[in-house]
């Protein structure tokens, strides 16, 4: 069985459903725990939405590539886009103890992604943002 998948999506929020279906199909065909599928789906939904919403300075069509690879007891995920350079790991942790009216806008989504994944890395390679995520498979 092939332990990998490549998903290419256009920079349009309408692609979220296709992303979700592809993740579910990959997860079920590899017998991944439902919680893992849900965590990865939520994390990639957040990342994809941010890329589409903030990553491009033009209104042209761009491709966002997501590569999934099961390696041992780990799911490795690679997200690539050719948008504006942006390292989401530089977004400061939100102050969850501050009253709601005093909290800064943004940063909560990447906070949840950090909590759901075991590892995140960012690189800028050949004009592309590359976000690497790792999720342990139990």
N, CA, C and O atoms as CSV, one atom per row, in Angstrom:
chain,resi,resn,atom,element,x,y,z
A,1,UNK,N,N,0.844,-1.190,0.000
A,1,UNK,CA,C,0.000,0.000,0.000
A,1,UNK,C,C,0.884,1.246,0.000
A,1,UNK,O,O,1.881,1.322,0.718
A,2,UNK,N,N,0.499,2.199,-0.808
A,2,UNK,CA,C,1.231,3.461,-0.873
A,2,UNK,C,C,0.912,4.270,0.380
A,2,UNK,O,O,-0.253,4.504,0.703
A,3,UNK,N,N,1.953,4.690,1.075
A,3,UNK,CA,C,1.784,5.423,2.328
A,3,UNK,C,C,1.902,6.922,2.146
A,3,UNK,O,O,2.298,7.641,3.064
A,4,UNK,N,N,1.555,7.394,0.950
A,4,UNK,CA,C,1.680,8.827,0.696
A,4,UNK,C,C,0.549,9.301,-0.197
A,4,UNK,O,O,-0.104,8.512,-0.881
A,5,UNK,N,N,0.332,10.612,-0.174
A,5,UNK,CA,C,-0.665,11.243,-1.040
A,5,UNK,C,C,-0.222,12.663,-1.323
A,5,UNK,O,O,0.415,13.310,-0.492
A,6,UNK,N,N,-0.568,13.137,-2.506
A,6,UNK,CA,C,-0.258,14.495,-2.926
A,6,UNK,C,C,-1.574,15.151,-3.292
A,6,UNK,O,O,-2.308,14.647,-4.142
A,7,UNK,N,N,-1.876,16.269,-2.656
A,7,UNK,CA,C,-3.131,16.984,-2.910
A,7,UNK,C,C,-2.770,18.371,-3.420
A,7,UNK,O,O,-2.043,19.106,-2.751
A,8,UNK,N,N,-3.267,18.737,-4.594
A,8,UNK,CA,C,-3.050,20.083,-5.127
A,8,UNK,C,C,-4.391,20.812,-5.152
A,8,UNK,O,O,-5.382,20.323,-5.694
A,9,UNK,N,N,-4.383,21.986,-4.552
A,9,UNK,CA,C,-5.602,22.774,-4.414
A,9,UNK,C,C,-5.387,24.170,-4.974
A,9,UNK,O,O,-4.289,24.720,-4.895
A,10,UNK,N,N,-6.439,24.733,-5.536
A,10,UNK,CA,C,-6.389,26.128,-5.974
A,10,UNK,C,C,-6.575,27.015,-4.755
A,10,UNK,O,O,-7.147,26.592,-3.750
A,11,UNK,N,N,-6.094,28.235,-4.850
A,11,UNK,CA,C,-6.202,29.176,-3.731
A,11,UNK,C,C,-7.615,29.769,-3.667
A,11,UNK,O,O,-7.833,30.959,-3.896
A,12,UNK,N,N,-8.558,28.886,-3.345
A,12,UNK,CA,C,-9.955,29.273,-3.233
A,12,UNK,C,C,-10.559,28.500,-2.068
A,12,UNK,O,O,-10.366,27.289,-1.957
A,13,UNK,N,N,-11.283,29.191,-1.207
A,13,UNK,CA,C,-11.842,28.532,-0.021
A,13,UNK,C,C,-12.822,27.419,-0.374
A,13,UNK,O,O,-13.105,26.559,0.461
A,14,UNK,N,N,-13.344,27.422,-1.604
A,14,UNK,CA,C,-14.236,26.343,-2.027
A,14,UNK,C,C,-13.503,24.997,-2.077
A,14,UNK,O,O,-14.145,23.949,-2.126
A,15,UNK,N,N,-12.177,25.018,-2.066
A,15,UNK,CA,C,-11.369,23.799,-2.108
A,15,UNK,C,C,-11.289,23.105,-0.742
A,15,UNK,O,O,-10.786,21.985,-0.651
A,16,UNK,N,N,-11.776,23.756,0.314
A,16,UNK,CA,C,-11.712,23.156,1.654
A,16,UNK,C,C,-12.431,21.817,1.717
A,16,UNK,O,O,-11.964,20.891,2.380
A,17,UNK,N,N,-13.551,21.709,1.039
A,17,UNK,CA,C,-14.295,20.446,1.060
A,17,UNK,C,C,-13.486,19.339,0.392
A,17,UNK,O,O,-13.446,18.213,0.888
A,18,UNK,N,N,-12.848,19.651,-0.724
A,18,UNK,CA,C,-12.024,18.661,-1.415
A,18,UNK,C,C,-10.840,18.233,-0.537
A,18,UNK,O,O,-10.478,17.057,-0.501
A,19,UNK,N,N,-10.241,19.203,0.168
A,19,UNK,CA,C,-9.153,18.902,1.091
A,19,UNK,C,C,-9.628,17.956,2.188
A,19,UNK,O,O,-8.968,16.959,2.480
A,20,UNK,N,N,-10.756,18.265,2.786
A,20,UNK,CA,C,-11.301,17.456,3.868
A,20,UNK,C,C,-11.593,16.025,3.393
A,20,UNK,O,O,-11.260,15.061,4.082
A,21,UNK,N,N,-12.208,15.893,2.230
A,21,UNK,CA,C,-12.528,14.570,1.691
A,21,UNK,C,C,-11.254,13.772,1.389
A,21,UNK,O,O,-11.193,12.572,1.658
A,22,UNK,N,N,-10.257,14.428,0.839
A,22,UNK,CA,C,-8.994,13.751,0.527
A,22,UNK,C,C,-8.306,13.273,1.810
A,22,UNK,O,O,-7.762,12.169,1.850
A,23,UNK,N,N,-8.330,14.102,2.853
A,23,UNK,CA,C,-7.730,13.714,4.134
A,23,UNK,C,C,-8.469,12.533,4.760
A,23,UNK,O,O,-7.851,11.598,5.269
A,24,UNK,N,N,-9.798,12.589,4.714
A,24,UNK,CA,C,-10.580,11.488,5.270
A,24,UNK,C,C,-10.308,10.194,4.517
A,24,UNK,O,O,-10.122,9.143,5.131
A,25,UNK,N,N,-10.285,10.264,3.198
A,25,UNK,CA,C,-10.022,9.072,2.389
A,25,UNK,C,C,-8.636,8.502,2.709
A,25,UNK,O,O,-8.481,7.293,2.877
A,26,UNK,N,N,-7.636,9.377,2.791
A,26,UNK,CA,C,-6.284,8.941,3.127
A,26,UNK,C,C,-6.263,8.302,4.514
A,26,UNK,O,O,-5.692,7.227,4.699
A,27,UNK,N,N,-6.878,8.958,5.473
A,27,UNK,CA,C,-6.899,8.454,6.845
A,27,UNK,C,C,-7.583,7.109,6.974
A,27,UNK,O,O,-7.061,6.201,7.622
A,28,UNK,N,N,-8.749,6.976,6.358
A,28,UNK,CA,C,-9.479,5.710,6.450
A,28,UNK,C,C,-8.746,4.588,5.724
A,28,UNK,O,O,-8.698,3.462,6.218
A,29,UNK,N,N,-8.180,4.878,4.568
A,29,UNK,CA,C,-7.501,3.826,3.803
A,29,UNK,C,C,-6.220,3.352,4.503
A,29,UNK,O,O,-5.730,2.254,4.237
A,30,UNK,N,N,-5.682,4.194,5.403
A,30,UNK,CA,C,-4.477,3.804,6.148
A,30,UNK,C,C,-4.792,3.482,7.611
A,30,UNK,O,O,-3.890,3.350,8.439
A,31,UNK,N,N,-6.076,3.360,7.910
A,31,UNK,CA,C,-6.537,2.964,9.245
A,31,UNK,C,C,-6.009,3.885,10.345
A,31,UNK,O,O,-5.641,3.432,11.429
A,32,UNK,N,N,-5.979,5.174,10.048
A,32,UNK,CA,C,-5.551,6.141,11.058
A,32,UNK,C,C,-6.683,6.347,12.060
A,32,UNK,O,O,-7.856,6.265,11.695
A,33,UNK,N,N,-6.343,6.613,13.315
A,33,UNK,CA,C,-7.388,6.879,14.314
A,33,UNK,C,C,-8.220,8.108,13.911
A,33,UNK,O,O,-7.706,9.068,13.337
A,34,UNK,N,N,-9.509,8.046,14.229
A,34,UNK,CA,C,-10.404,9.146,13.885
A,34,UNK,C,C,-9.909,10.467,14.474
A,34,UNK,O,O,-9.986,11.502,13.813
A,35,UNK,N,N,-9.403,10.443,15.708
A,35,UNK,CA,C,-8.904,11.679,16.331
A,35,UNK,C,C,-7.745,12.258,15.521
A,35,UNK,O,O,-7.654,13.476,15.365
A,36,UNK,N,N,-6.865,11.410,15.007
A,36,UNK,CA,C,-5.749,11.881,14.191
A,36,UNK,C,C,-6.270,12.545,12.916
A,36,UNK,O,O,-5.811,13.623,12.537
A,37,UNK,N,N,-7.231,11.893,12.260
A,37,UNK,CA,C,-7.810,12.452,11.041
A,37,UNK,C,C,-8.448,13.809,11.336
A,37,UNK,O,O,-8.281,14.760,10.573
A,38,UNK,N,N,-9.174,13.889,12.438
A,38,UNK,CA,C,-9.841,15.140,12.793
A,38,UNK,C,C,-8.829,16.241,13.125
A,38,UNK,O,O,-9.003,17.385,12.705
A,39,UNK,N,N,-7.775,15.904,13.874
A,39,UNK,CA,C,-6.738,16.888,14.225
A,39,UNK,C,C,-6.042,17.419,12.974
A,39,UNK,O,O,-5.854,18.626,12.822
A,40,UNK,N,N,-5.662,16.506,12.080
A,40,UNK,CA,C,-4.968,16.911,10.849
A,40,UNK,C,C,-5.907,17.739,9.971
A,40,UNK,O,O,-5.493,18.735,9.377
A,41,UNK,N,N,-7.153,17.328,9.895
A,41,UNK,CA,C,-8.129,18.067,9.096
A,41,UNK,C,C,-8.289,19.493,9.628
A,41,UNK,O,O,-8.294,20.448,8.851
A,42,UNK,N,N,-8.418,19.636,10.932
A,42,UNK,CA,C,-8.577,20.964,11.534
A,42,UNK,C,C,-7.324,21.818,11.320
A,42,UNK,O,O,-7.421,22.999,10.986
A,43,UNK,N,N,-6.150,21.213,11.516
A,43,UNK,CA,C,-4.897,21.957,11.332
A,43,UNK,C,C,-4.736,22.420,9.886
A,43,UNK,O,O,-4.401,23.577,9.637
A,44,UNK,N,N,-4.975,21.519,8.935
A,44,UNK,CA,C,-4.811,21.893,7.527
A,44,UNK,C,C,-5.896,22.856,7.062
A,44,UNK,O,O,-5.654,23.694,6.192
A,45,UNK,N,N,-7.076,22.743,7.628
A,45,UNK,CA,C,-8.142,23.706,7.329
A,45,UNK,C,C,-7.676,25.110,7.729
A,45,UNK,O,O,-7.833,26.059,6.961
A,46,UNK,N,N,-7.113,25.237,8.913
A,46,UNK,CA,C,-6.623,26.525,9.415
A,46,UNK,C,C,-5.485,27.057,8.545
A,46,UNK,O,O,-5.485,28.224,8.154
A,47,UNK,N,N,-4.522,26.197,8.249
A,47,UNK,CA,C,-3.366,26.615,7.446
A,47,UNK,C,C,-3.800,27.019,6.040
A,47,UNK,O,O,-3.392,28.065,5.536
A,48,UNK,N,N,-4.632,26.185,5.408
A,48,UNK,CA,C,-5.102,26.464,4.051
A,48,UNK,C,C,-5.900,27.768,4.011
A,48,UNK,O,O,-5.700,28.594,3.121
A,49,UNK,N,N,-6.796,27.949,4.968
A,49,UNK,CA,C,-7.620,29.171,5.016
A,49,UNK,C,C,-6.740,30.407,5.151
A,49,UNK,O,O,-6.996,31.418,4.497
A,50,UNK,N,N,-5.705,30.342,5.989
A,50,UNK,CA,C,-4.801,31.482,6.154
A,50,UNK,C,C,-4.023,31.769,4.874
A,50,UNK,O,O,-3.842,32.930,4.510
A,51,UNK,N,N,-3.559,30.723,4.188
A,51,UNK,CA,C,-2.827,30.930,2.938
A,51,UNK,C,C,-3.728,31.612,1.915
A,51,UNK,O,O,-3.330,32.591,1.284
A,52,UNK,N,N,-4.938,31.094,1.754
A,52,UNK,CA,C,-5.872,31.658,0.771
A,52,UNK,C,C,-6.251,33.090,1.148
A,52,UNK,O,O,-6.304,33.966,0.284
A,53,UNK,N,N,-6.511,33.327,2.424
A,53,UNK,CA,C,-7.004,34.638,2.874
A,53,UNK,C,C,-5.936,35.717,2.898
A,53,UNK,O,O,-6.239,36.885,2.654
A,54,UNK,N,N,-4.686,35.350,3.189
A,54,UNK,CA,C,-3.654,36.366,3.409
A,54,UNK,C,C,-2.371,36.186,2.602
A,54,UNK,O,O,-1.504,37.060,2.627
A,55,UNK,N,N,-2.236,35.076,1.890
A,55,UNK,CA,C,-0.949,34.730,1.311
A,55,UNK,C,C,-0.603,35.318,-0.046
A,55,UNK,O,O,0.553,35.262,-0.466
A,56,UNK,N,N,-1.579,35.876,-0.733
A,56,UNK,CA,C,-1.311,36.328,-2.096
A,56,UNK,C,C,-1.688,37.791,-2.269
A,56,UNK,O,O,-2.736,38.240,-1.803
A,57,UNK,N,N,-0.815,38.523,-2.946
A,57,UNK,CA,C,-1.050,39.944,-3.164
A,57,UNK,C,C,-1.839,40.205,-4.437
A,57,UNK,O,O,-2.275,41.331,-4.679
A,58,UNK,N,N,-2.026,39.170,-5.255
A,58,UNK,CA,C,-2.800,39.325,-6.482
A,58,UNK,C,C,-4.071,38.475,-6.382
A,58,UNK,O,O,-4.308,37.811,-5.374
A,59,UNK,N,N,-4.868,38.508,-7.424
A,59,UNK,CA,C,-6.097,37.723,-7.459
A,59,UNK,C,C,-5.992,36.601,-8.481
A,59,UNK,O,O,-7.002,36.076,-8.951
A,60,UNK,N,N,-4.753,36.238,-8.822
A,60,UNK,CA,C,-4.517,35.170,-9.789
A,60,UNK,C,C,-4.729,33.817,-9.127
A,60,UNK,O,O,-4.808,33.705,-7.903
A,61,UNK,N,N,-4.818,32.795,-9.968
A,61,UNK,CA,C,-4.927,31.443,-9.447
A,61,UNK,C,C,-3.536,30.935,-9.075
A,61,UNK,O,O,-2.587,31.064,-9.849
A,62,UNK,N,N,-3.430,30.365,-7.897
A,62,UNK,CA,C,-2.187,29.775,-7.398
A,62,UNK,C,C,-2.507,28.362,-6.925
A,62,UNK,O,O,-3.651,28.055,-6.590
A,63,UNK,N,N,-1.500,27.513,-6.900
A,63,UNK,CA,C,-1.674,26.165,-6.382
A,63,UNK,C,C,-1.043,26.048,-5.002
A,63,UNK,O,O,0.034,26.583,-4.739
A,64,UNK,N,N,-1.736,25.342,-4.141
A,64,UNK,CA,C,-1.243,25.026,-2.805
A,64,UNK,C,C,-1.117,23.506,-2.779
A,64,UNK,O,O,-2.089,22.791,-3.020
A,65,UNK,N,N,0.077,23.024,-2.488
A,65,UNK,CA,C,0.339,21.592,-2.506
A,65,UNK,C,C,0.467,21.059,-1.092
A,65,UNK,O,O,1.112,21.664,-0.236
A,66,UNK,N,N,-0.159,19.915,-0.866
A,66,UNK,CA,C,-0.090,19.253,0.434
A,66,UNK,C,C,0.342,17.815,0.190
A,66,UNK,O,O,-0.298,17.073,-0.555
A,67,UNK,N,N,1.432,17.441,0.827
A,67,UNK,CA,C,1.989,16.108,0.683
A,67,UNK,C,C,1.899,15.397,2.022
A,67,UNK,O,O,2.346,15.921,3.042
A,68,UNK,N,N,1.322,14.206,2.017
A,68,UNK,CA,C,1.172,13.399,3.231
A,68,UNK,C,C,2.036,12.152,3.095
A,68,UNK,O,O,2.051,11.518,2.040
A,69,UNK,N,N,2.743,11.804,4.137
A,69,UNK,CA,C,3.593,10.618,4.125
A,69,UNK,C,C,3.566,9.955,5.493
A,69,UNK,O,O,3.877,10.583,6.505
A,70,UNK,N,N,3.195,8.689,5.514
A,70,UNK,CA,C,3.267,7.914,6.748
A,70,UNK,C,C,4.635,7.259,6.775
A,70,UNK,O,O,5.008,6.510,5.873
A,71,UNK,N,N,5.371,7.559,7.830
A,71,UNK,CA,C,6.726,7.028,7.991
A,71,UNK,C,C,6.813,6.461,9.397
A,71,UNK,O,O,6.889,7.207,10.373
A,72,UNK,N,N,6.803,5.140,9.496
A,72,UNK,CA,C,6.801,4.516,10.813
A,72,UNK,C,C,5.522,4.856,11.548
A,72,UNK,O,O,4.424,4.631,11.038
A,73,UNK,N,N,5.661,5.391,12.733
A,73,UNK,CA,C,4.512,5.767,13.572
A,73,UNK,C,C,4.257,7.275,13.526
A,73,UNK,O,O,3.838,7.880,14.512
A,74,UNK,N,N,4.519,7.864,12.356
A,74,UNK,CA,C,4.420,9.316,12.234
A,74,UNK,C,C,3.813,9.693,10.883
A,74,UNK,O,O,4.116,9.088,9.855
A,75,UNK,N,N,2.954,10.701,10.915
A,75,UNK,CA,C,2.426,11.285,9.683
A,75,UNK,C,C,3.179,12.582,9.440
A,75,UNK,O,O,3.137,13.499,10.259
A,76,UNK,N,N,3.868,12.650,8.309
A,76,UNK,CA,C,4.600,13.850,7.921
A,76,UNK,C,C,3.773,14.591,6.881
A,76,UNK,O,O,3.270,13.990,5.933
A,77,UNK,N,N,3.637,15.882,7.062
A,77,UNK,CA,C,2.825,16.714,6.174
A,77,UNK,C,C,3.684,17.873,5.697
A,77,UNK,O,O,4.395,18.503,6.481
A,78,UNK,N,N,3.607,18.143,4.404
A,78,UNK,CA,C,4.346,19.260,3.810
A,78,UNK,C,C,3.336,20.122,3.058
A,78,UNK,O,O,2.633,19.638,2.171
A,79,UNK,N,N,3.270,21.396,3.418
A,79,UNK,CA,C,2.364,22.341,2.763
A,79,UNK,C,C,3.221,23.378,2.051
A,79,UNK,O,O,4.071,24.017,2.673
A,80,UNK,N,N,3.004,23.548,0.756
A,80,UNK,CA,C,3.781,24.499,-0.048
A,80,UNK,C,C,2.849,25.476,-0.752
A,80,UNK,O,O,1.788,25.102,-1.251
A,81,UNK,N,N,3.273,26.738,-0.781
A,81,UNK,CA,C,2.567,27.745,-1.573
A,81,UNK,C,C,3.577,28.774,-2.065
A,81,UNK,O,O,4.647,28.943,-1.480
A,82,UNK,N,N,3.223,29.450,-3.137
A,82,UNK,CA,C,4.126,30.463,-3.705
A,82,UNK,C,C,3.695,31.876,-3.334
A,82,UNK,O,O,3.924,32.827,-4.080
A,83,UNK,N,N,3.073,31.992,-2.178
A,83,UNK,CA,C,2.603,33.287,-1.713
A,83,UNK,C,C,3.706,34.125,-1.079
A,83,UNK,O,O,4.885,33.773,-1.108
A,84,UNK,N,N,3.283,35.233,-0.513
A,84,UNK,CA,C,4.179,36.145,0.187
A,84,UNK,C,C,4.915,35.376,1.293
A,84,UNK,O,O,4.298,34.574,1.995
A,85,UNK,N,N,6.218,35.607,1.458
A,85,UNK,CA,C,6.930,34.919,2.538
A,85,UNK,C,C,6.256,35.168,3.884
A,85,UNK,O,O,5.999,36.309,4.267
A,86,UNK,N,N,5.978,34.077,4.590
A,86,UNK,CA,C,5.336,34.199,5.896
A,86,UNK,C,C,5.651,32.961,6.723
A,86,UNK,O,O,5.343,31.837,6.326
A,87,UNK,N,N,6.264,33.184,7.869
A,87,UNK,CA,C,6.568,32.100,8.792
A,87,UNK,C,C,5.535,32.138,9.921
A,87,UNK,O,O,5.623,32.985,10.810
A,88,UNK,N,N,4.562,31.231,9.893
A,88,UNK,CA,C,3.529,31.249,10.937
A,88,UNK,C,C,4.076,30.938,12.318
A,88,UNK,O,O,3.420,31.214,13.322
A,89,UNK,N,N,5.277,30.364,12.377
A,89,UNK,CA,C,5.852,30.038,13.685
A,89,UNK,C,C,6.388,31.271,14.393
A,89,UNK,O,O,6.717,31.212,15.578
A,90,UNK,N,N,6.480,32.392,13.675
A,90,UNK,CA,C,6.899,33.651,14.288
A,90,UNK,C,C,5.730,34.400,14.914
A,90,UNK,O,O,5.923,35.418,15.578
A,91,UNK,N,N,4.511,33.893,14.703
A,91,UNK,CA,C,3.331,34.510,15.321
A,91,UNK,C,C,3.414,34.232,16.817
A,91,UNK,O,O,3.519,33.074,17.224
A,92,UNK,N,N,3.366,35.288,17.650
A,92,UNK,CA,C,3.486,35.052,19.092
A,92,UNK,C,C,2.303,34.253,19.636
A,92,UNK,O,O,1.189,34.312,19.115
A,93,UNK,N,N,2.583,33.514,20.691
A,93,UNK,CA,C,1.519,32.766,21.367
A,93,UNK,C,C,0.484,33.757,21.894
A,93,UNK,O,O,0.850,34.793,22.449
A,94,UNK,N,N,-0.809,33.451,21.726
A,94,UNK,CA,C,-1.830,34.366,22.263
A,94,UNK,C,C,-1.866,34.295,23.793
A,94,UNK,O,O,-1.558,33.265,24.391
A,95,UNK,N,N,-2.245,35.402,24.398
A,95,UNK,CA,C,-2.393,35.440,25.850
A,95,UNK,C,C,-3.799,34.961,26.179
A,95,UNK,O,O,-4.754,35.739,26.177
A,96,UNK,N,N,-3.908,33.675,26.462
A,96,UNK,CA,C,-5.221,33.080,26.706
A,96,UNK,C,C,-5.797,33.469,28.062
A,96,UNK,O,O,-6.970,33.219,28.342
A,97,UNK,N,N,-4.967,34.080,28.900
A,97,UNK,CA,C,-5.441,34.505,30.221
A,97,UNK,C,C,-5.987,35.933,30.212
A,97,UNK,O,O,-6.638,36.352,31.169
A,98,UNK,N,N,-5.729,36.674,29.149
A,98,UNK,CA,C,-6.231,38.050,29.060
A,98,UNK,C,C,-7.736,38.031,28.834
A,98,UNK,O,O,-8.255,37.111,28.201
A,99,UNK,N,N,-8.443,39.035,29.344
A,99,UNK,CA,C,-9.887,39.131,29.073
A,99,UNK,C,C,-10.118,39.220,27.552
A,99,UNK,O,O,-9.294,39.778,26.827
A,100,UNK,N,N,-11.222,38.676,27.090
A,100,UNK,CA,C,-11.512,38.645,25.652
A,100,UNK,C,C,-11.371,40.000,24.980
A,100,UNK,O,O,-10.826,40.094,23.880
A,101,UNK,N,N,-11.855,41.046,25.626
A,101,UNK,CA,C,-11.815,42.374,25.010
A,101,UNK,C,C,-10.401,42.935,24.896
A,101,UNK,O,O,-10.177,43.898,24.163
A,102,UNK,N,N,-9.440,42.341,25.613
A,102,UNK,CA,C,-8.057,42.813,25.563
A,102,UNK,C,C,-7.156,41.960,24.677
A,102,UNK,O,O,-5.995,42.305,24.457
A,103,UNK,N,N,-7.685,40.851,24.168
A,103,UNK,CA,C,-6.862,39.956,23.339
A,103,UNK,C,C,-6.657,40.536,21.956
A,103,UNK,O,O,-7.545,41.168,21.384
A,104,UNK,N,N,-5.464,40.306,21.434
A,104,UNK,CA,C,-5.159,40.737,20.072
A,104,UNK,C,C,-5.844,39.804,19.084
A,104,UNK,O,O,-6.022,38.615,19.348
A,105,UNK,N,N,-6.225,40.365,17.939
A,105,UNK,CA,C,-6.846,39.569,16.887
A,105,UNK,C,C,-5.785,38.708,16.216
A,105,UNK,O,O,-4.662,39.156,15.985
A,106,UNK,N,N,-6.152,37.465,15.903
A,106,UNK,CA,C,-5.249,36.575,15.174
A,106,UNK,C,C,-4.350,35.781,16.102
A,106,UNK,O,O,-4.189,36.105,17.278
A,107,UNK,N,N,-3.772,34.736,15.541
A,107,UNK,CA,C,-2.816,33.920,16.268
A,107,UNK,C,C,-3.412,32.716,16.961
A,107,UNK,O,O,-2.683,31.807,17.356
A,108,UNK,N,N,-4.730,32.692,17.115
A,108,UNK,CA,C,-5.356,31.580,17.819
A,108,UNK,C,C,-5.319,30.300,16.991
A,108,UNK,O,O,-5.131,29.210,17.532
A,109,UNK,N,N,-5.500,30.436,15.675
A,109,UNK,CA,C,-5.479,29.263,14.803
A,109,UNK,C,C,-4.145,28.551,14.816
A,109,UNK,O,O,-4.096,27.329,14.957
A,110,UNK,N,N,-3.060,29.295,14.670
A,110,UNK,CA,C,-1.732,28.668,14.683
A,110,UNK,C,C,-1.431,28.095,16.071
A,110,UNK,O,O,-0.699,27.113,16.195
A,111,UNK,N,N,-1.995,28.707,17.104
A,111,UNK,CA,C,-1.862,28.171,18.465
A,111,UNK,C,C,-2.457,26.762,18.521
A,111,UNK,O,O,-1.847,25.849,19.078
A,112,UNK,N,N,-3.639,26.590,17.946
A,112,UNK,CA,C,-4.279,25.271,17.943
A,112,UNK,C,C,-3.486,24.277,17.097
A,112,UNK,O,O,-3.366,23.107,17.460
A,113,UNK,N,N,-2.951,24.738,15.977
A,113,UNK,CA,C,-2.132,23.867,15.133
A,113,UNK,C,C,-0.912,23.389,15.923
A,113,UNK,O,O,-0.566,22.209,15.879
A,114,UNK,N,N,-0.267,24.300,16.642
A,114,UNK,CA,C,0.895,23.930,17.465
A,114,UNK,C,C,0.531,22.868,18.496
A,114,UNK,O,O,1.316,21.959,18.768
A,115,UNK,N,N,-0.667,22.989,19.068
A,115,UNK,CA,C,-1.098,22.055,20.114
A,115,UNK,C,C,-1.458,20.684,19.537
A,115,UNK,O,O,-1.295,19.671,20.216
A,116,UNK,N,N,-1.943,20.639,18.300
A,116,UNK,CA,C,-2.391,19.380,17.704
A,116,UNK,C,C,-1.263,18.581,17.057
A,116,UNK,O,O,-1.379,17.368,16.884
A,117,UNK,N,N,-0.184,19.253,16.703
A,117,UNK,CA,C,0.928,18.585,16.017
A,117,UNK,C,C,2.112,18.443,16.977
A,117,UNK,O,O,2.281,19.247,17.894
A,118,UNK,N,N,2.920,17.418,16.755
A,118,UNK,CA,C,4.096,17.223,17.590
A,118,UNK,C,C,5.241,18.132,17.169
A,118,UNK,O,O,6.084,18.504,17.985
A,119,UNK,N,N,5.266,18.484,15.890
A,119,UNK,CA,C,6.390,19.285,15.403
A,119,UNK,C,C,5.946,20.139,14.217
A,119,UNK,O,O,5.174,19.694,13.368
A,120,UNK,N,N,6.443,21.363,14.177
A,120,UNK,CA,C,6.219,22.260,13.043
A,120,UNK,C,C,7.539,22.919,12.689
A,120,UNK,O,O,8.302,23.321,13.567
A,121,UNK,N,N,7.801,23.025,11.395
A,121,UNK,CA,C,8.991,23.725,10.909
A,121,UNK,C,C,8.582,24.536,9.692
A,121,UNK,O,O,7.699,24.142,8.930
A,122,UNK,N,N,9.239,25.672,9.523
A,122,UNK,CA,C,8.992,26.517,8.357
A,122,UNK,C,C,10.300,26.737,7.621
A,122,UNK,O,O,11.352,26.916,8.236
A,123,UNK,N,N,10.224,26.723,6.298
A,123,UNK,CA,C,11.368,27.041,5.445
A,123,UNK,C,C,10.859,27.846,4.257
A,123,UNK,O,O,9.701,27.723,3.857
A,124,UNK,N,N,11.731,28.661,3.705
A,124,UNK,CA,C,11.440,29.340,2.431
A,124,UNK,C,C,12.378,28.694,1.425
A,124,UNK,O,O,13.597,28.825,1.535
A,125,UNK,N,N,11.810,27.992,0.437
A,125,UNK,CA,C,12.615,27.258,-0.542
A,125,UNK,C,C,12.188,27.632,-1.951
A,125,UNK,O,O,11.016,27.493,-2.302
A,126,UNK,N,N,13.111,28.097,-2.749
A,126,UNK,CA,C,12.879,28.395,-4.166
A,126,UNK,C,C,11.609,29.212,-4.381
A,126,UNK,O,O,10.784,28.887,-5.235
A,127,UNK,N,N,11.465,30.280,-3.593
A,127,UNK,CA,C,10.322,31.178,-3.734
A,127,UNK,C,C,9.025,30.638,-3.174
A,127,UNK,O,O,7.955,31.157,-3.492
A,128,UNK,N,N,9.095,29.610,-2.347
A,128,UNK,CA,C,7.875,29.023,-1.784
A,128,UNK,C,C,7.948,28.953,-0.271
A,128,UNK,O,O,9.011,28.748,0.315
A,129,UNK,N,N,6.781,29.131,0.349
A,129,UNK,CA,C,6.628,28.854,1.772
A,129,UNK,C,C,6.474,27.347,1.906
A,129,UNK,O,O,5.672,26.738,1.197
A,130,UNK,N,N,7.234,26.744,2.806
A,130,UNK,CA,C,7.145,25.308,3.054
A,130,UNK,C,C,6.943,25.119,4.556
A,130,UNK,O,O,7.808,25.462,5.363
A,131,UNK,N,N,5.793,24.571,4.911
A,131,UNK,CA,C,5.486,24.298,6.311
A,131,UNK,C,C,5.481,22.778,6.484
A,131,UNK,O,O,4.756,22.064,5.791
A,132,UNK,N,N,6.297,22.302,7.414
A,132,UNK,CA,C,6.407,20.878,7.688
A,132,UNK,C,C,5.759,20.586,9.039
A,132,UNK,O,O,6.054,21.246,10.035
A,133,UNK,N,N,4.879,19.596,9.062
A,133,UNK,CA,C,4.195,19.232,10.280
A,133,UNK,C,C,4.380,17.740,10.531
A,133,UNK,O,O,4.481,16.952,9.590
A,134,UNK,N,N,4.424,17.359,11.798
A,134,UNK,CA,C,4.504,15.945,12.160
A,134,UNK,C,C,3.449,15.639,13.201
A,134,UNK,O,O,3.244,16.387,14.157
A,135,UNK,N,N,2.782,14.511,12.984
A,135,UNK,CA,C,1.754,14.042,13.915
A,135,UNK,C,C,2.044,12.589,14.237
A,135,UNK,O,O,2.152,11.759,13.334
A,136,UNK,N,N,2.171,12.275,15.520
A,136,UNK,CA,C,2.414,10.886,15.923
A,136,UNK,C,C,1.153,10.067,15.701
A,136,UNK,O,O,0.034,10.533,15.914
A,137,UNK,N,N,1.369,8.834,15.267
A,137,UNK,CA,C,0.265,7.900,15.075
A,137,UNK,C,C,0.293,6.908,16.212
A,137,UNK,O,O,1.289,6.212,16.409
A,138,UNK,N,N,-0.777,6.836,16.954
A,138,UNK,CA,C,-0.820,5.923,18.104
A,138,UNK,C,C,-1.656,4.707,17.776
A,138,UNK,O,O,-1.814,3.821,18.615
